[in-house]
Every structure is written in structure tokens, then in C-alpha cells.
Amino acid sequence: KGLLQRFGLPVFDDNDWRNLPPLKARVVKWESANRFLLDNGQVWEGFDPITYELAGKEIEIQARPHGQFALIVDGVNTTLRVMRLR
């Protein structure tokens, strides 16, 4: 599978990250200080410390250039880079 398919995102023929829909989910719980579990079973972790309280919140994860992803909380771009662990 390609990188985008492993992260549960659809693959488009032009591979332009700007055309990828955001992943919308609810944070179920924190798994560690910087790792959180989504209601769809995915586990994500921040590259930098996450200072937002995420448990119970609706979040978005948007694609960024070079296979990166950004966390959106309360409709505001937090500029926090995240990666999917599982």
C-alpha cells in the first residue's frame, strides 16, 4: 500500500496533497503525554508537545506537503505536525 492508503486517506491520481480530504474524528483518550486515540481506532502522535486538551474533542487531521499531516483543533490550525502510529 502507498503512504496515503496506510493512513486511511484516499489516493488521487494527481497526488496533490491539497486535494486530499481532511480526516475528521473524535479523540477518545490520551495514550501518553503526546499520543492520542481516535474513535476510528487510529493512534496519532505529535512531533512536538501537544498543549491542547484533546480528549472528547472533534479534530481534523489535514495533509500537508511531503507526506506530512497537521492537527486542527476547534477549527483552528494549530500548526502541530502529527504522524499516525496505527
Secondary structure, DSSP 8 states (H G I E B T S, - for coil): --HHHHTT----TT--GGGS--EEEEEEEESSSSEEEETTS-EEEESS---S--TT-EEEEEEEGGGEEEEEETTEEEEEEEEE--
